[in-house]
Amino acid sequence: LEVPKAKPVYKGKTWFSSAFSLAGVNGLNVISKQVSIVILGLFVANSAEIGLYKTAVQFSTLAAFGLQVMNLVISPQLATMFAKNEMKRMQKVITASTRVIVLINILIMVIMIFFGKPVLRLTFGPEYVGAYTSLLIILVGQTINSVTGTVAPLLNMGDKERSTVTAVAISTVVNISLNFLLSPKYGIEGAATATSISLIVLNVLLWWMVKKSFGINSLPFTFKKRS
């Protein structure tokens, strides 16, 4: 018997819209990551200070290690669950994964809080210990990033890329505004505060959008309605 051939289905408009939205997210992320350095360059004459800030930003990303790894591990499972509309199962997987992410984040945070200065000294040199305060400030935002769990990938899988773009755009505007407000007066600590707050705004918005769009709570705990 001749096996019928499957006919390919092309969704050009949908794919183009998704690609355009994801490109917008990547572009805004680049702007958001570089804006603090640009504004510091305008108002802070000492290039060594900018070097300290860049070190703090790069070092703080270690706190999101658990989130990055977990996103890679569970994304294929989440995609399958989306296709099968297994939302209850997805909620269980996301809750469990976020708890693991938070535990890893707490471990890394404790190490950085108590041993951040020695690690900075050994890794980059004694002159980079000055990045410690900025590092702690940015770690606050990284903690919220971990607590909200897998949010952007969920929106993108659920054809909500525009929601991701909106959240990233808002957080970028917040980042730019706060940098202009805080960096001239407080230097790298002001830039770190702007970065941390914008990271918090981004992840709170993404969490809310996931909850609104899919009824999924990506936090490590759930809210029980009072009867």
MIPAVEX-886277 format. One record per residue (C-alpha): residue number from 0; residue in one letter; y, z, x; chain. Coordinates in steps of 0.25 Angstrom, whole numbers. Layout:
<r num="NUM" residu="a" yy="Y" zz="Z" xx="X" chaine="A"/>
...
//
This chain:
<r num="0" residu="l" yy="0" zz="0" xx="0" chaine="A"/>
<r num="1" residu="e" yy="14" zz="-3" xx="5" chaine="A"/>
<r num="2" residu="v" yy="22" zz="9" xx="6" chaine="A"/>
<r num="3" residu="p" yy="36" zz="8" xx="0" chaine="A"/>
<r num="4" residu="k" yy="47" zz="9" xx="10" chaine="A"/>
<r num="5" residu="a" yy="58" zz="19" xx="8" chaine="A"/>
<r num="6" residu="k" yy="72" zz="13" xx="5" chaine="A"/>
<r num="7" residu="p" yy="83" zz="19" xx="14" chaine="A"/>
<r num="8" residu="v" yy="94" zz="26" xx="7" chaine="A"/>
<r num="9" residu="y" yy="108" zz="25" xx="13" chaine="A"/>
<r num="10" residu="k" yy="119" zz="34" xx="10" chaine="A"/>
<r num="11" residu="g" yy="130" zz="29" xx="18" chaine="A"/>
<r num="12" residu="k" yy="142" zz="36" xx="11" chaine="A"/>
<r num="13" residu="t" yy="135" zz="49" xx="11" chaine="A"/>
<r num="14" residu="w" yy="131" zz="48" xx="26" chaine="A"/>
<r num="15" residu="f" yy="145" zz="43" xx="30" chaine="A"/>
<r num="16" residu="s" yy="151" zz="55" xx="23" chaine="A"/>
<r num="17" residu="s" yy="142" zz="65" xx="29" chaine="A"/>
<r num="18" residu="a" yy="144" zz="59" xx="43" chaine="A"/>
<r num="19" residu="f" yy="159" zz="58" xx="41" chaine="A"/>
<r num="20" residu="s" yy="159" zz="73" xx="37" chaine="A"/>
<r num="21" residu="l" yy="151" zz="77" xx="48" chaine="A"/>
<r num="22" residu="a" yy="159" zz="70" xx="58" chaine="A"/>
<r num="23" residu="g" yy="171" zz="77" xx="52" chaine="A"/>
<r num="24" residu="v" yy="165" zz="90" xx="54" chaine="A"/>
<r num="25" residu="n" yy="162" zz="87" xx="69" chaine="A"/>
<r num="26" residu="g" yy="176" zz="83" xx="71" chaine="A"/>
<r num="27" residu="l" yy="182" zz="95" xx="65" chaine="A"/>
<r num="28" residu="n" yy="173" zz="104" xx="73" chaine="A"/>
<r num="29" residu="v" yy="177" zz="97" xx="86" chaine="A"/>
<r num="30" residu="i" yy="192" zz="100" xx="81" chaine="A"/>
<r num="31" residu="s" yy="189" zz="114" xx="78" chaine="A"/>
<r num="32" residu="k" yy="182" zz="117" xx="91" chaine="A"/>
<r num="33" residu="q" yy="193" zz="111" xx="99" chaine="A"/>
<r num="34" residu="v" yy="206" zz="115" xx="92" chaine="A"/>
<r num="35" residu="s" yy="206" zz="129" xx="98" chaine="A"/>
<r num="36" residu="i" yy="206" zz="123" xx="112" chaine="A"/>
<r num="37" residu="v" yy="217" zz="113" xx="108" chaine="A"/>
<r num="38" residu="i" yy="226" zz="124" xx="102" chaine="A"/>
<r num="39" residu="l" yy="223" zz="133" xx="113" chaine="A"/>
<r num="40" residu="g" yy="227" zz="122" xx="123" chaine="A"/>
<r num="41" residu="l" yy="241" zz="121" xx="116" chaine="A"/>
<r num="42" residu="f" yy="244" zz="136" xx="116" chaine="A"/>
<r num="43" residu="v" yy="236" zz="142" xx="127" chaine="A"/>
<r num="44" residu="a" yy="241" zz="137" xx="141" chaine="A"/>
<r num="45" residu="n" yy="229" zz="144" xx="149" chaine="A"/>
<r num="46" residu="s" yy="217" zz="135" xx="149" chaine="A"/>
<r num="47" residu="a" yy="209" zz="146" xx="153" chaine="A"/>
<r num="48" residu="e" yy="211" zz="152" xx="140" chaine="A"/>
<r num="49" residu="i" yy="206" zz="139" xx="133" chaine="A"/>
<r num="50" residu="g" yy="193" zz="140" xx="142" chaine="A"/>
<r num="51" residu="l" yy="191" zz="154" xx="137" chaine="A"/>
<r num="52" residu="y" yy="192" zz="150" xx="123" chaine="A"/>
<r num="53" residu="k" yy="182" zz="138" xx="125" chaine="A"/>
<r num="54" residu="t" yy="172" zz="147" xx="131" chaine="A"/>
<r num="55" residu="a" yy="173" zz="157" xx="119" chaine="A"/>
<r num="56" residu="v" yy="171" zz="145" xx="110" chaine="A"/>
<r num="57" residu="q" yy="159" zz="140" xx="117" chaine="A"/>
<r num="58" residu="f" yy="153" zz="153" xx="119" chaine="A"/>
<r num="59" residu="s" yy="154" zz="157" xx="105" chaine="A"/>
<r num="60" residu="t" yy="146" zz="146" xx="100" chaine="A"/>
<r num="61" residu="l" yy="133" zz="153" xx="106" chaine="A"/>
<r num="62" residu="a" yy="135" zz="162" xx="93" chaine="A"/>
<r num="63" residu="a" yy="131" zz="150" xx="84" chaine="A"/>
<r num="64" residu="f" yy="119" zz="147" xx="92" chaine="A"/>
<r num="65" residu="g" yy="110" zz="152" xx="81" chaine="A"/>
<r num="66" residu="l" yy="117" zz="144" xx="71" chaine="A"/>
<r num="67" residu="q" yy="116" zz="131" xx="79" chaine="A"/>
<r num="68" residu="v" yy="101" zz="133" xx="81" chaine="A"/>
<r num="69" residu="m" yy="98" zz="137" xx="67" chaine="A"/>
<r num="70" residu="n" yy="105" zz="125" xx="61" chaine="A"/>
<r num="71" residu="l" yy="97" zz="116" xx="70" chaine="A"/>
<r num="72" residu="v" yy="84" zz="123" xx="65" chaine="A"/>
<r num="73" residu="i" yy="86" zz="124" xx="50" chaine="A"/>
<r num="74" residu="s" yy="94" zz="112" xx="48" chaine="A"/>
<r num="75" residu="p" yy="82" zz="103" xx="45" chaine="A"/>
<r num="76" residu="q" yy="76" zz="113" xx="36" chaine="A"/>
<r num="77" residu="l" yy="89" zz="114" xx="28" chaine="A"/>
<r num="78" residu="a" yy="90" zz="99" xx="27" chaine="A"/>
<r num="79" residu="t" yy="76" zz="99" xx="21" chaine="A"/>
<r num="80" residu="m" yy="79" zz="110" xx="11" chaine="A"/>
<r num="81" residu="f" yy="92" zz="103" xx="7" chaine="A"/>
<r num="82" residu="a" yy="84" zz="90" xx="4" chaine="A"/>
<r num="83" residu="k" yy="74" zz="99" xx="-4" chaine="A"/>
<r num="84" residu="n" yy="85" zz="107" xx="-11" chaine="A"/>
<r num="85" residu="e" yy="78" zz="120" xx="-6" chaine="A"/>
<r num="86" residu="m" yy="90" zz="128" xx="-6" chaine="A"/>
<r num="87" residu="k" yy="84" zz="142" xx="-8" chaine="A"/>
<r num="88" residu="r" yy="75" zz="139" xx="4" chaine="A"/>
<r num="89" residu="m" yy="87" zz="134" xx="12" chaine="A"/>
<r num="90" residu="q" yy="94" zz="147" xx="9" chaine="A"/>
<r num="91" residu="k" yy="83" zz="155" xx="15" chaine="A"/>
<r num="92" residu="v" yy="83" zz="147" xx="27" chaine="A"/>
<r num="93" residu="i" yy="98" zz="147" xx="29" chaine="A"/>
<r num="94" residu="t" yy="99" zz="162" xx="27" chaine="A"/>
<r num="95" residu="a" yy="87" zz="165" xx="37" chaine="A"/>
<r num="96" residu="s" yy="93" zz="155" xx="47" chaine="A"/>
<r num="97" residu="t" yy="107" zz="162" xx="46" chaine="A"/>
<r num="98" residu="r" yy="102" zz="175" xx="49" chaine="A"/>
<r num="99" residu="v" yy="95" zz="170" xx="62" chaine="A"/>
<r num="100" residu="i" yy="109" zz="164" xx="65" chaine="A"/>
<r num="101" residu="v" yy="116" zz="177" xx="63" chaine="A"/>
<r num="102" residu="l" yy="106" zz="185" xx="71" chaine="A"/>
<r num="103" residu="i" yy="108" zz="175" xx="83" chaine="A"/>
<r num="104" residu="n" yy="123" zz="175" xx="81" chaine="A"/>
<r num="105" residu="i" yy="123" zz="191" xx="82" chaine="A"/>
<r num="106" residu="l" yy="115" zz="191" xx="94" chaine="A"/>
<r num="107" residu="i" yy="124" zz="181" xx="101" chaine="A"/>
<r num="108" residu="m" yy="136" zz="188" xx="96" chaine="A"/>
<r num="109" residu="v" yy="132" zz="202" xx="101" chaine="A"/>
<r num="110" residu="i" yy="129" zz="196" xx="115" chaine="A"/>
<r num="111" residu="m" yy="143" zz="189" xx="115" chaine="A"/>
<r num="112" residu="i" yy="150" zz="202" xx="111" chaine="A"/>
<r num="113" residu="f" yy="144" zz="211" xx="121" chaine="A"/>
<r num="114" residu="f" yy="141" zz="201" xx="132" chaine="A"/>
<r num="115" residu="g" yy="151" zz="190" xx="130" chaine="A"/>
<r num="116" residu="k" yy="160" zz="194" xx="142" chaine="A"/>
<r num="117" residu="p" yy="148" zz="194" xx="152" chaine="A"/>
<r num="118" residu="v" yy="143" zz="181" xx="146" chaine="A"/>
<r num="119" residu="l" yy="156" zz="174" xx="147" chaine="A"/>
<r num="120" residu="r" yy="158" zz="180" xx="161" chaine="A"/>
<r num="121" residu="l" yy="144" zz="175" xx="166" chaine="A"/>
<r num="122" residu="t" yy="144" zz="162" xx="159" chaine="A"/>
<r num="123" residu="f" yy="158" zz="157" xx="161" chaine="A"/>
<r num="124" residu="g" yy="165" zz="166" xx="171" chaine="A"/>
<r num="125" residu="p" yy="173" zz="179" xx="171" chaine="A"/>
<r num="126" residu="e" yy="186" zz="172" xx="166" chaine="A"/>
<r num="127" residu="y" yy="179" zz="168" xx="153" chaine="A"/>
<r num="128" residu="v" yy="177" zz="182" xx="148" chaine="A"/>
<r num="129" residu="g" yy="191" zz="180" xx="142" chaine="A"/>
<r num="130" residu="a" yy="184" zz="172" xx="131" chaine="A"/>
<r num="131" residu="y" yy="176" zz="184" xx="126" chaine="A"/>
<r num="132" residu="t" yy="186" zz="188" xx="115" chaine="A"/>
<r num="133" residu="s" yy="188" zz="173" xx="110" chaine="A"/>
<r num="134" residu="l" yy="172" zz="172" xx="110" chaine="A"/>
<r num="135" residu="l" yy="171" zz="185" xx="101" chaine="A"/>
<r num="136" residu="i" yy="181" zz="179" xx="91" chaine="A"/>
<r num="137" residu="i" yy="174" zz="166" xx="90" chaine="A"/>
<r num="138" residu="l" yy="161" zz="173" xx="88" chaine="A"/>
<r num="139" residu="v" yy="166" zz="179" xx="75" chaine="A"/>
<r num="140" residu="g" yy="166" zz="164" xx="70" chaine="A"/>
<r num="141" residu="q" yy="153" zz="161" xx="76" chaine="A"/>
<r num="142" residu="t" yy="147" zz="173" xx="69" chaine="A"/>
<r num="143" residu="i" yy="151" zz="168" xx="55" chaine="A"/>
<r num="144" residu="n" yy="146" zz="154" xx="59" chaine="A"/>
<r num="145" residu="s" yy="132" zz="160" xx="61" chaine="A"/>
<r num="146" residu="v" yy="133" zz="169" xx="49" chaine="A"/>
<r num="147" residu="t" yy="136" zz="157" xx="40" chaine="A"/>
<r num="148" residu="g" yy="124" zz="150" xx="45" chaine="A"/>
<r num="149" residu="t" yy="120" zz="135" xx="43" chaine="A"/>
<r num="150" residu="v" yy="131" zz="130" xx="35" chaine="A"/>
<r num="151" residu="a" yy="137" zz="117" xx="40" chaine="A"/>
<r num="152" residu="p" yy="123" zz="110" xx="41" chaine="A"/>
<r num="153" residu="l" yy="120" zz="114" xx="27" chaine="A"/>
<r num="154" residu="l" yy="132" zz="108" xx="21" chaine="A"/>
<r num="155" residu="n" yy="130" zz="95" xx="29" chaine="A"/>
<r num="156" residu="m" yy="115" zz="94" xx="24" chaine="A"/>
<r num="157" residu="g" yy="120" zz="96" xx="10" chaine="A"/>
<r num="158" residu="d" yy="130" zz="84" xx="11" chaine="A"/>
<r num="159" residu="k" yy="141" zz="94" xx="11" chaine="A"/>
<r num="160" residu="e" yy="147" zz="89" xx="24" chaine="A"/>
<r num="161" residu="r" yy="161" zz="88" xx="18" chaine="A"/>
<r num="162" residu="s" yy="160" zz="103" xx="16" chaine="A"/>
<r num="163" residu="t" yy="157" zz="105" xx="31" chaine="A"/>
<r num="164" residu="v" yy="169" zz="96" xx="34" chaine="A"/>
<r num="165" residu="t" yy="178" zz="104" xx="25" chaine="A"/>
<r num="166" residu="a" yy="174" zz="118" xx="31" chaine="A"/>
<r num="167" residu="v" yy="176" zz="112" xx="45" chaine="A"/>
<r num="168" residu="a" yy="189" zz="106" xx="42" chaine="A"/>
<r num="169" residu="i" yy="194" zz="120" xx="36" chaine="A"/>
<r num="170" residu="s" yy="189" zz="128" xx="48" chaine="A"/>
<r num="171" residu="t" yy="196" zz="118" xx="58" chaine="A"/>
<r num="172" residu="v" yy="209" zz="119" xx="51" chaine="A"/>
<r num="173" residu="v" yy="208" zz="134" xx="51" chaine="A"/>
<r num="174" residu="n" yy="204" zz="133" xx="66" chaine="A"/>
<r num="175" residu="i" yy="216" zz="125" xx="70" chaine="A"/>
<r num="176" residu="s" yy="226" zz="133" xx="61" chaine="A"/>
<r num="177" residu="l" yy="221" zz="146" xx="67" chaine="A"/>
<r num="178" residu="n" yy="221" zz="141" xx="81" chaine="A"/>
<r num="179" residu="f" yy="236" zz="137" xx="80" chaine="A"/>
<r num="180" residu="l" yy="239" zz="151" xx="74" chaine="A"/>
<r num="181" residu="l" yy="231" zz="159" xx="84" chaine="A"/>
<r num="182" residu="s" yy="229" zz="152" xx="97" chaine="A"/>
<r num="183" residu="p" yy="243" zz="152" xx="102" chaine="A"/>
<r num="184" residu="k" yy="244" zz="167" xx="100" chaine="A"/>
<r num="185" residu="y" yy="230" zz="172" xx="103" chaine="A"/>
<r num="186" residu="g" yy="225" zz="162" xx="113" chaine="A"/>
<r num="187" residu="i" yy="210" zz="160" xx="113" chaine="A"/>
<r num="188" residu="e" yy="207" zz="172" xx="104" chaine="A"/>
<r num="189" residu="g" yy="216" zz="165" xx="94" chaine="A"/>
<r num="190" residu="a" yy="208" zz="152" xx="95" chaine="A"/>
<r num="191" residu="a" yy="195" zz="160" xx="95" chaine="A"/>
<r num="192" residu="t" yy="200" zz="166" xx="82" chaine="A"/>
<r num="193" residu="a" yy="203" zz="153" xx="76" chaine="A"/>
<r num="194" residu="t" yy="190" zz="147" xx="80" chaine="A"/>
<r num="195" residu="s" yy="182" zz="159" xx="74" chaine="A"/>
<r num="196" residu="i" yy="190" zz="159" xx="61" chaine="A"/>
<r num="197" residu="s" yy="188" zz="144" xx="59" chaine="A"/>
<r num="198" residu="l" yy="173" zz="146" xx="62" chaine="A"/>
<r num="199" residu="i" yy="172" zz="157" xx="51" chaine="A"/>
<r num="200" residu="v" yy="180" zz="148" xx="41" chaine="A"/>
<r num="201" residu="l" yy="171" zz="136" xx="44" chaine="A"/>
<r num="202" residu="n" yy="158" zz="144" xx="42" chaine="A"/>
<r num="203" residu="v" yy="162" zz="152" xx="30" chaine="A"/>
<r num="204" residu="l" yy="167" zz="138" xx="23" chaine="A"/>
<r num="205" residu="l" yy="153" zz="132" xx="27" chaine="A"/>
<r num="206" residu="w" yy="146" zz="144" xx="21" chaine="A"/>
<r num="207" residu="w" yy="153" zz="143" xx="8" chaine="A"/>
<r num="208" residu="m" yy="151" zz="128" xx="7" chaine="A"/>
<r num="209" residu="v" yy="136" zz="130" xx="9" chaine="A"/>
<r num="210" residu="k" yy="136" zz="141" xx="-1" chaine="A"/>
<r num="211" residu="k" yy="144" zz="133" xx="-11" chaine="A"/>
<r num="212" residu="s" yy="137" zz="120" xx="-9" chaine="A"/>
<r num="213" residu="f" yy="122" zz="124" xx="-8" chaine="A"/>
<r num="214" residu="g" yy="122" zz="139" xx="-13" chaine="A"/>
<r num="215" residu="i" yy="117" zz="142" xx="1" chaine="A"/>
<r num="216" residu="n" yy="121" zz="155" xx="8" chaine="A"/>
<r num="217" residu="s" yy="120" zz="152" xx="23" chaine="A"/>
<r num="218" residu="l" yy="124" zz="167" xx="27" chaine="A"/>
<r num="219" residu="p" yy="113" zz="176" xx="33" chaine="A"/>
<r num="220" residu="f" yy="114" zz="184" xx="20" chaine="A"/>
<r num="221" residu="t" yy="115" zz="181" xx="5" chaine="A"/>
<r num="222" residu="f" yy="124" zz="187" xx="-6" chaine="A"/>
<r num="223" residu="k" yy="117" zz="193" xx="-18" chaine="A"/>
<r num="224" residu="k" yy="124" zz="192" xx="-31" chaine="A"/>
<r num="225" residu="r" yy="126" zz="205" xx="-38" chaine="A"/>
<r num="226" residu="s" yy="119" zz="206" xx="-51" chaine="A"/>
//
